[in-house]
Amino acid sequence: MICNVNSSLLPDWEDFNNQAANGNACVVDYSKNLMDIARKETCGTCVFCREGTWQAYEIIKDITEGNAHSDDFELLMDILENMAKGASCEMTKTASERVIKLMKMHEDEWDMHIRRKRCTNLVCKGTFTLYVDPLLCDGCGKCLNSCPHLAITGGEGMIHMINTEVCQKSMTCLSVCPKGAIMKAGQMKPKLPDKLVPVGSFQRSEDGTGRRRRRRG
Amino acid sequence: MNKVRLQIDGYMIEAKEGQNVLQAALDAGIYIPHLCYHPDLTPLGNCNLCSVEIEGESGIVKSCEIVIKDNMIVNTKTEAAKRLRMTALELMLASHPKDCTSCDKYLNCELQALMQYMGVAHSRLREIDKDNTEITKSDHLVKREMRRCIQCGRCVRACDELRGIKALSINKKNGETYIGTVGDVLLSDTECRFCGACVEVCPTGAIQDQKGVFAADVPRNMSLIPCKNECPAHTEIPLYIRLTKEGRYSDAVSVIREKLTFPHSLGYICTHACEAGCKRDHLNESIAIREIKRFAVKNDEAETWRKRVLRKEANGKKVAIIGGGPAGMTAAYYLAKKGYETEVYEQKALAGGMLSYGIPKYRIAQEVVDKEIGILMEEGIKMHTDSPVRSIDELSGKGYDAILITIGAGKGKRPPDYNKPWSNAIDAVNFLRMASEGMLPELGDVVTVYGGGNVGFDCARTAKKLGVGTVRIICMEARGEMLADKEEISSALEEDIEILSGKAIMNIEESDGKATALSMVSINGFKFTVKGLELDILPDSQERFATETMVFATGQQPDLGESFGIERVRNSFAKVDETMKTSVEGVFAAGDVVYGTKSVVQAIASGRQVAMNMDLYLGGDGNIEEMLFERETQNPNIGGLEHFAQMERTDTLKSPCDAYSESVRCLQCDLRLDIQKTKYWVDPHFKTVKGVKV
């Protein structure tokens, strides 16, 4: 043992899940957080703590962002198993073992992230887009100014629109909107105005389901 | 020490009690990959490459951290251990640059060797870019490319454990671990002593010596100690500087005397090539090595070296040495100690050669030279002064088994056009000889010296000291390229001597058999081609000066006439073979007569060499080496010093305190050689296992 920190720094999965909105956390997102904490908190003297946690974090981050490689599950498992065996400190060992356990328990969820770029609870950023619900937006403009990437367009009294090509999912707008009009969309995309229209002028189509669009990638 | 018997990979080996498994395996010729481990440092267990399995222990362990026990059974090549090592190496490579071929450590890199051994290429993992590696900056001595750092921590441990300095540390910033200095300052702002231990232990190209600090074409044990390497006699300079620092002047002189005769004289006039090589010169200013030597010799009261001088019984053989300069006297000294009946024939009234008749007295007092010759004479050398020998035939029939010619280079050499018998033109070598004998003719009030080397300055300063009003030095080299020592140039300027550099004499006017005036031009440069001297003349730069005395300090050559009876090269140089033997059996030559005018220290080195060769020729073992100072185990823990990099050179050492403050500036380059070299897996040591197959 050469490291002073221990696994008490790592959040527990159950707690993490309970704290999430509606208890809908994502195991992949949790695993990413775990490795991010581990890599930042470790003393970094041993190669598994220093490079292993970082590598695992990078791989899981790619998975959450929809940039996974097809063999990432096996690669990650291999690295984590060696980390669990070889790491000098208890924190890295525990973090690795915990992720391995979650990978085995929730293999389907991991597989869905890796192969289909989907996240059941729409937590992982690579798996959803943000949109402004045209029926809730009152055109107040608060989200417009909050966006660090200038991805939102709109005007006074107009239904705001998020440019998903520009949006980096900083999630800032979510907490700013007084109407709670910013929504996540997974594979199913709702029907939205295709240009700026005044508040109140947008109508859902008859069937109410909106159009379906397949995301790239 | 007790032996422990254990089994590694099916071999029963014996190892020293208390060793770790890794070192025991390596010693027995069993290679286990390792990177952070270094035999001189406390194991850190960081790289995981030395992972093995041990029967009875659960899981995989790091062999560097396990102390050996009797009957231990170690397996280094299990699948699980191999996989773990592989992953560890891959992880290190993920953040390591891939431009191996543009790294100066290419083909001399432990990481690269491990990649080859383990068959790991830059791989399936994500490449990781680290920001904090950019923090570290290089300085004049240590090149730090920290993006190549794999954080093995060897440098940090070397600095702390070996040197007791702690200039380096494992730092953490923004969640990123990196190796740096405490507080991320430059090394020169830490207590770093620039010993090079961190460079020595770094397995990759992260910490390297700056290019140009060490010579590339000599063996490591010489190149790493540049002062010693540059010294023609290879004196152990760092050791005697250390002893001087400790106030052990007599021990310091013992070290000096192992390689040098005339140490006190050298303390005054040595050309100190050592200082030009000094590693500290790249940091701020070189160590005042010559001054330290002089201080030590001057303060050597105990003369402890005398008790350990090697002296052989008389062997009944007889040698004659023609010329009692530094080369001849040095050879005579060592040959006499080897048991030869040694006789020196000196044409002048005093031995010492250029020390007595070339170098002006204001640079070195005759008493210093005489006293040093006296010390050499104690070995029973028979001296014939005022005894010029012009031919080896003069010595035949006197029973000499070998003859050495060390007549020096005592004849002036002028540019061909000025080889005229002007009565007021003097060659520098004659000028200085006459000055030392007090026999200079009337110089008049204007003296012109042609030649900007040390000899030219000796002449000019001598003339000035004799009261000549206008003394001019003319030389073709530009000021920055003049051959003379900087201190000579600055002293001359202080003494009001005019230095006309970058000038070439085009014509010397004569009347009544005298050189009366000279015309010269300014030049941009010059070169010697097959057609002769070629000048790049500046237009309209002609000048004319009248002169009363003209001194040619344009070179010297040996005065070795045909009468000597040995084969010559370039008109007057002795032709010798690789053993310094001339064309005549039993006749050797050394010093300036062989290679032209150089330096006293070069002559001493040459004199030592020829003594060895002559001893071999005459049936001896050729060994003249002496251990005048019993070597002690050097404590590597030198500790840090605040503002070490900024310490300035003291040129004049007046007290032990001055000597200390100058000696303590030494970077102690020799300590680096005490650090063990790690062996690569391809090392022949690992070809056979030193153990019994079970």
Contacts between the chains, C-beta under 8 A, distances in Angstrom:
chain1	res1	chain2	res2	distance
A	2	B	44	7.6
A	2	B	45	7.2
A	2	B	46	7.8
A	39	B	175	6.1
A	40	B	174	8.0
A	40	B	175	3.2
A	41	B	175	7.8
A	42	B	177	7.7
A	43	B	170	7.5
A	43	B	172	7.1
A	43	B	177	7.3
A	44	B	151	7.0
A	44	B	170	7.0
A	44	B	172	6.1
A	44	B	176	7.7
A	44	B	177	2.6
A	45	B	44	6.9
A	45	B	46	5.3
A	45	B	151	7.7
A	45	B	153	6.6
A	45	B	170	6.3
A	45	B	177	7.4
A	46	B	45	7.1
A	46	B	46	5.0
A	46	B	48	7.0
A	47	B	46	6.3
A	47	B	47	5.5
A	47	B	48	5.4
A	47	B	88	5.0
A	47	B	91	5.6
A	47	B	92	5.9
A	47	B	151	7.9
A	48	B	48	6.5
A	48	B	88	6.9
A	48	B	91	7.1
A	50	B	151	6.3
A	50	B	177	5.2
A	51	B	91	3.8
A	51	B	92	6.0
A	51	B	94	6.3
A	51	B	95	6.4
A	51	B	128	7.5
A	52	B	87	7.9
A	52	B	91	5.5
A	54	B	95	7.6
A	54	B	128	5.8
A	55	B	91	5.7
A	55	B	94	5.7
A	55	B	125	5.6
A	55	B	126	6.2
A	55	B	128	6.9
A	58	B	126	4.2
A	58	B	128	6.4
A	59	B	126	6.1
A	62	B	126	7.1
A	71	B	124	7.9
A	75	B	124	6.1
A	75	B	125	7.7
A	78	B	83	7.9
A	78	B	87	6.9
A	79	B	87	6.0
A	79	B	91	7.5
A	79	B	125	7.8
A	82	B	83	6.5
A	82	B	84	5.1
A	82	B	87	4.1
A	82	B	88	7.4
A	83	B	87	8.0
A	85	B	59	6.0
A	85	B	60	5.5
A	85	B	80	7.4
A	85	B	84	6.0
A	86	B	48	4.9
A	86	B	51	6.4
A	86	B	60	6.3
A	86	B	84	5.0
A	86	B	87	7.7
A	86	B	88	6.6
A	88	B	45	6.2
A	88	B	46	7.5
